[in-house]
């Protein structure tokens, strides 16, 4: 497992490193500079990112939230103090685990496990949502194509759907592909 530790303080980073000493087959990368952080993380390509921010200013916190939004990996963020606004912003930024005053070597592994599990659960929810939205968009396209056929050819809805289905089977395509072609043709002909 490749783990990036982001901490401007080498002393604080060593606490995380101590907590990761029990991990087998673990490659650690400690990043102490904020400049060029995203590109360096991209080069490392870690499996998880641990950010220890101590007691950051609002600007520093927002800067790290911007980094979090850009990464598609589990992120555990450690801070000394927090407020409701910072917690909400961290969730919106994609932080998997936001830990307040929890920097102790013995707590690192459970926090990483939680961050990874939450990240994967959230990723599955996003995939399910995208799939559902895709199916809904396909359904809307098919319904629009049926309406076009019903209006232009004066046929009932079941017959319009049967025509779409027949055309799809004859051409070896999906019904939604035929429906998209009908909708596009109508738009090009200026009838929609």
N, C-alpha and C positions, 0 to 999 in steps of 0.2 A: 504494500500500500504506500502510495506517495502522499505525504502530508506537508502542506505549506503552512508554516507558522509566521504570521504577520504580527510583528511587535517592534516598536521603536526602542524598547528597552531590552537589552540582552539579558538582564537579570530576570525579568518577568518571563522571557522566552525560555529560560533554563528551567523554570517551574513546569512549563508544558512539556519540555523535552524529558524531564524526570518522570512525568506522568505517562509518557509514551515509551519508557524504557522496557516495559513489560510486553509491548507489541512485538510479535515475531515478524520478520520479513517486512520491515517498515523503513522507508527512506524519508528522512526529514530534510526540509529546506527552510531555513530561517531567513526571513526578509525583514530588514530593519529600516529600509528607505521607503518613503511614500512616493517619491518620483518614479514614474514609469512602472508602477505596481502592476497594472493590468497586463502589460506586455511581458513582464517577468513571470507572472503567474501563468500566462499562456505558454511560455517556454518550458516551464516546469511541468505543466499539465498534471496537477495533483488530483488525487481522488477525493480529498477533503481539504478545506481551508479552515485554519483556526486563527481567529483574530483576537489578540489581547490588546484592548485599547486603554486599560486603566481608567482614568477619569478624563475622557476626551471633551474638548470644547464642542459646541454645537456644529461648527464648521467642519471639524475633523470627523465627527460622527457622520455628517451628511456626505463627506467625501468617501468614507468607507462604505456607506450605504450605496453609493453610486457604483463602487467596485462590486458589491454584492449583487446588484441588479444585473450586471454584465456577465457574471459567472453562472454557469449551469452546473453547479456542483454543491454538495453539502457544505454548509458554512456554520461554524460555531463561533459566536462572538462573546467575548468576555469583557465585562465592564465592572468598575468598582461601584458606581452608583447609577441609577436610572430613574426615568419617569414614564408615565403612561404614553406620552407623545413619542419618546424614543423607542419604546417597545413596539408601538403601532408602526412606526417608520421601519423598524427592522423586519417586521413581518412582511410589510409591503415590498421591501427590498429583497426578499427571498432568503433571509437568514433562517436557517433550520433550527438553531438552538441559540437563544439569547440568555446568557448566564450573568446574573448580577452577584457580585461578591462571592464567586464560586471557584476561585483559582486555588486549587489544592491538587497536588499530584495524584492523589487517590481518586479524585473525581473526574479526571480527564477521560479515561476510557469509557465510563458510562455516558458521558456527555457526547463523545464521538459516536458511540453506538446510537444514541437517541437522534443526533443530527442526521446520520446516514439514513436511519429508518424513516424519519419525518420527511427528508428530501425525497426518498423513493415513493413514499405514500402520496406526497403532493404531486410528484411527477406522474404517477398513475392517474390521479384525479384530473390533471391537466390533459393527459392523453384521452381519457374517457370523455371529457368535455369537448375536446377538438373533434373526436369521432362523432359524438352526438350532433354537434353543430354541422359537421360535414353531411351527415345523413339528413338533417333537417333542410339544409340548402339543396341537396339532391331532390328531396321530396317536393320542395317549392318549385324547382325547375321542371320536374315532371308534371306537377299540377298546372303550371303556366303553359306548358306545351299541350296538355290536354285541353285547356281552355281555348288555345289557338285553334286546335283541330275542331273542337266543338263549334266555335264561331264561324270559322272559314268553310267548314264542310257540312255544317248543320247536323252533326251526329251527337248522340247521347254520350255521357261520360264513360260508361263501360266500353262502348265501341271505340272511343278515342284512345283509351288505355290499351285495348286489344290491338289497335293499329300501331301504337308505339312498340308494344311487345313483339308484334310480328316483324316490324322493321328491324328491331334489335336482333332478333333471332336470325333473320335472313342475312344480315350484314356481320354477324358474329360480334356484336357490340353490346354494351350495357344499355339498358333503357335510358339511363340518365344521359348517355352520350348522344343518343338520338334526340332526346328532349332538348339538350343544349343546342344541337344543330337547328332544330325547328325555331327555338327562341331567337337564335342569332340570325337566321334567315329572315324572320319577321322584322327584326330590328333593322337589318340592312335594307329591306324593302320599304322601310318607313311606315310600316303598319302598326307599330307598337309604340 
